[in-house]
Amino acid sequence: MATPELERIRQSDRPISETAAVMGDKAMAAADRVGQRINQTMEQAGSAMSTVQEKGSEVAGRAGDVIGNFRQAIEKSARSQPTTTVLMAVAAGFMLGAMWNSGSSYPRD
């Protein structure tokens, strides 16, 4: 069963070499379009990657600021209210331990 394109070629008065040249030109044009699309996609991906890297650096910087502020707050609290700070640390440790143990699925003896 021949495709319509193949039937048109068979019925054409053109020599095969001319038909092959036309088909080659069409194939080259299609390959060029595909190449251009790939280049555009790669450029867009590179731009997106740069944006992600910038945002990641920004988030890391902000996280560093938050950690620094948190550390300063704990140091200030430890100096001004040492007992309260120790009790809060014990409570936080207890809560973390409880969450850790609730996540395990192993039976305990």
Backbone bond lengths (Angstrom), bond angles and torsions (degrees), N, CA, C in turn:
res aa  C-N    CA-C-N  psi(-1)  N-CA   C-N-CA  omega(-1)  CA-C   N-CA-C  phi
1 M - - - 1.443 - - 1.529 107.85 -
2 A 1.294 115.95 119.27 1.461 121.68 -176.07 1.521 110.31 -92.12
3 T 1.297 114.82 147.36 1.459 120.11 176.99 1.528 108.83 -77.56
4 P 1.320 117.61 160.64 1.472 119.54 179.27 1.533 111.81 -59.25
5 E 1.318 116.58 -36.79 1.467 120.15 179.18 1.527 110.61 -63.38
6 L 1.322 116.43 -43.01 1.471 120.82 -179.65 1.523 110.30 -66.18
7 E 1.303 118.78 -40.49 1.469 121.88 177.85 1.521 110.80 -63.44
8 R 1.313 117.62 -40.79 1.454 121.29 179.14 1.526 109.79 -63.48
9 I 1.314 116.64 -38.87 1.470 120.12 178.34 1.517 109.96 -65.83
10 R 1.305 117.96 -43.17 1.468 121.69 -179.53 1.537 111.22 -62.23
11 Q 1.318 117.28 -37.23 1.453 120.86 -176.78 1.522 112.60 -87.09
12 S 1.304 117.14 -6.52 1.454 121.60 -177.64 1.528 110.70 -70.90
13 D 1.320 115.57 151.88 1.457 121.37 176.73 1.526 111.08 -86.74
14 R 1.326 116.61 -8.22 1.458 120.88 -178.17 1.518 110.65 -70.88
15 P 1.307 116.09 148.07 1.460 118.65 174.05 1.536 109.80 -70.27
16 I 1.310 115.43 156.69 1.462 121.57 -179.06 1.525 110.94 -58.12
17 S 1.305 118.47 -39.04 1.463 120.93 -177.69 1.524 110.83 -62.36
18 E 1.331 116.27 -38.77 1.464 119.95 178.16 1.523 110.67 -66.85
19 T 1.318 116.35 -42.89 1.466 121.32 178.43 1.524 110.14 -62.88
20 A 1.326 116.97 -41.97 1.466 120.84 179.29 1.521 110.26 -63.95
21 A 1.324 117.46 -37.80 1.460 120.91 179.41 1.525 110.34 -65.95
22 V 1.330 116.82 -43.09 1.468 120.84 178.65 1.525 109.98 -62.74
23 M 1.320 116.57 -44.36 1.470 120.35 179.75 1.528 110.60 -65.31
24 G 1.324 116.98 -38.23 1.463 120.77 176.91 1.511 111.22 -63.00
25 D 1.345 116.87 -41.84 1.463 120.64 177.16 1.526 111.57 -62.11
26 K 1.331 115.46 -42.29 1.462 119.21 178.46 1.528 110.87 -64.11
27 A 1.319 115.96 -40.73 1.466 119.72 179.19 1.527 110.52 -64.87
28 M 1.325 117.49 -40.60 1.462 121.03 178.90 1.529 110.59 -64.73
29 A 1.333 116.48 -41.59 1.464 119.99 179.04 1.528 110.34 -63.34
30 A 1.331 116.50 -41.54 1.464 120.07 178.62 1.533 110.30 -64.79
31 A 1.330 116.43 -42.07 1.472 120.20 179.06 1.532 110.63 -63.47
32 D 1.336 117.26 -38.32 1.464 120.68 177.13 1.529 111.26 -62.87
33 R 1.334 115.93 -43.37 1.468 119.47 179.27 1.530 110.87 -63.13
34 V 1.326 116.19 -41.54 1.462 120.15 178.57 1.531 109.68 -63.79
35 G 1.323 117.18 -43.32 1.464 121.20 178.64 1.521 111.95 -61.07
36 Q 1.333 116.52 -42.23 1.466 120.22 178.09 1.518 111.18 -63.67
37 R 1.329 116.19 -40.80 1.470 120.69 179.61 1.534 110.27 -65.03
38 I 1.326 116.69 -39.89 1.464 120.49 178.21 1.522 109.94 -64.24
39 N 1.323 116.82 -43.74 1.469 119.85 178.36 1.524 111.66 -61.07
40 Q 1.338 117.02 -42.76 1.463 120.72 178.50 1.525 110.69 -61.73
41 T 1.327 115.48 -43.51 1.457 120.31 -179.67 1.521 110.99 -63.62
42 M 1.327 116.81 -41.90 1.461 120.79 179.12 1.529 110.86 -64.52
43 E 1.328 117.17 -39.56 1.469 120.48 177.60 1.527 110.69 -63.85
44 Q 1.330 116.22 -42.75 1.461 120.18 179.15 1.526 110.61 -64.90
45 A 1.328 116.61 -40.60 1.465 120.11 178.79 1.527 110.41 -64.47
46 G 1.322 116.79 -40.54 1.467 120.21 178.17 1.516 111.61 -63.70
47 S 1.317 116.25 -40.87 1.462 120.51 178.15 1.527 110.75 -64.54
48 A 1.333 115.92 -43.17 1.464 119.91 179.07 1.522 110.43 -64.00
49 M 1.324 116.96 -39.21 1.464 120.78 179.98 1.527 110.55 -64.64
50 S 1.326 116.95 -40.04 1.469 120.28 177.50 1.522 110.65 -62.27
51 T 1.312 115.97 -42.37 1.462 120.50 179.41 1.533 110.65 -62.81
52 V 1.327 115.89 -43.04 1.465 120.18 179.21 1.523 110.41 -62.91
53 Q 1.331 116.70 -42.27 1.461 120.01 179.13 1.529 111.26 -63.01
54 E 1.339 116.37 -42.26 1.461 120.15 178.64 1.522 110.73 -62.44
55 K 1.326 116.50 -45.47 1.467 120.64 -179.55 1.522 110.07 -64.74
56 G 1.339 117.18 -39.52 1.461 120.58 178.52 1.513 111.61 -62.55
57 S 1.319 116.74 -42.40 1.464 120.40 177.87 1.525 110.72 -63.86
58 E 1.321 116.01 -40.20 1.466 120.83 179.45 1.526 110.72 -64.18
59 V 1.334 116.63 -44.15 1.465 120.91 179.63 1.526 110.20 -64.73
60 A 1.326 116.64 -41.79 1.463 119.87 179.23 1.522 110.72 -62.60
61 G 1.310 116.61 -40.63 1.463 120.27 177.64 1.512 111.96 -63.20
62 R 1.319 115.99 -43.01 1.471 119.69 178.98 1.525 111.06 -66.59
63 A 1.332 116.85 -39.27 1.466 119.94 178.16 1.522 110.06 -62.85
64 G 1.324 117.42 -39.34 1.462 120.99 176.64 1.515 111.39 -62.01
65 D 1.333 116.28 -40.08 1.469 120.25 177.67 1.527 110.88 -63.34
66 V 1.336 115.87 -44.04 1.472 120.33 -179.15 1.528 109.91 -63.43
67 I 1.328 116.92 -43.45 1.465 120.26 179.68 1.528 110.01 -62.67
68 G 1.322 116.37 -42.27 1.459 119.81 177.91 1.517 112.28 -61.71
69 N 1.329 116.14 -43.62 1.469 120.41 178.46 1.528 111.00 -64.60
70 F 1.324 116.31 -41.47 1.460 121.05 179.59 1.529 110.05 -63.00
71 R 1.300 116.34 -42.64 1.471 120.83 179.09 1.533 110.49 -62.00
72 Q 1.321 115.96 -44.63 1.469 119.88 178.96 1.531 110.95 -62.06
73 A 1.329 116.43 -40.36 1.462 120.17 -179.60 1.526 110.66 -65.16
74 I 1.335 116.76 -40.90 1.464 119.94 179.67 1.529 110.32 -66.64
75 E 1.332 116.64 -42.24 1.466 120.05 179.00 1.536 110.84 -62.22
76 K 1.328 115.77 -42.12 1.468 120.18 179.51 1.531 110.31 -64.80
77 S 1.334 115.58 -42.78 1.458 120.61 179.38 1.527 110.83 -65.34
78 A 1.328 117.31 -39.98 1.466 121.04 -179.64 1.521 110.84 -64.70
79 R 1.309 117.14 -34.54 1.468 120.05 179.43 1.530 111.89 -75.70
80 S 1.318 115.97 -40.97 1.461 118.73 -174.67 1.528 112.75 -86.59
81 Q 1.348 118.26 -32.80 1.468 122.10 -178.33 1.531 109.52 -139.66
82 P 1.311 118.27 73.61 1.467 121.09 -174.48 1.531 113.31 -62.38
83 T 1.311 118.87 -39.38 1.467 121.08 -178.06 1.529 110.70 -65.49
84 T 1.310 116.38 -46.23 1.470 120.95 179.09 1.523 110.43 -62.06
85 T 1.307 117.46 -40.08 1.460 121.13 -179.68 1.524 110.75 -64.23
86 V 1.336 116.54 -42.78 1.472 119.97 179.07 1.523 109.89 -65.12
87 L 1.330 118.37 -43.77 1.463 121.04 178.90 1.530 111.60 -62.20
88 M 1.327 117.20 -39.21 1.475 120.20 177.57 1.521 110.71 -65.81
89 A 1.344 117.29 -38.26 1.463 120.47 178.37 1.527 110.55 -65.86
90 V 1.324 117.11 -39.87 1.467 121.26 177.22 1.529 109.89 -63.86
91 A 1.329 117.36 -44.69 1.469 121.33 179.24 1.527 110.63 -62.45
92 A 1.331 117.24 -43.17 1.466 120.35 178.75 1.522 110.12 -63.65
93 G 1.340 117.99 -41.35 1.467 121.31 177.72 1.511 111.42 -63.25
94 F 1.334 116.37 -41.42 1.464 120.28 178.09 1.528 110.84 -61.57
95 M 1.336 116.50 -45.80 1.470 120.27 -179.45 1.530 111.17 -64.21
96 L 1.318 117.39 -42.70 1.464 119.78 177.91 1.521 111.02 -63.39
97 G 1.318 117.15 -41.43 1.464 120.79 177.50 1.514 111.83 -62.97
98 A 1.322 117.22 -41.76 1.462 121.11 179.01 1.523 110.94 -64.24
99 M 1.338 116.57 -42.27 1.479 119.49 177.70 1.512 110.80 -65.10
100 W 1.320 116.60 -39.79 1.472 121.36 -179.29 1.527 109.66 -62.56
101 N 1.326 116.30 -46.38 1.462 120.41 -178.14 1.520 112.33 -70.78
102 S 1.309 118.60 -33.22 1.464 120.01 179.59 1.512 111.64 -70.18
103 G 1.323 117.11 -22.08 1.471 121.34 179.70 1.514 112.97 -82.04
104 S 1.327 118.30 -17.22 1.476 119.35 -178.07 1.506 109.16 -82.82
105 S 1.329 115.56 143.70 1.463 120.33 -178.66 1.531 111.81 -109.34
106 Y 1.328 116.52 12.41 1.454 120.00 -179.20 1.531 109.42 -85.26
107 P 1.327 116.39 138.15 1.483 117.95 176.74 1.531 109.29 -69.61
108 R 1.312 113.93 143.50 1.464 119.33 179.23 1.510 109.53 -101.18
109 D 1.305 115.45 148.05 1.478 120.74 178.24 1.507 110.96 -88.25
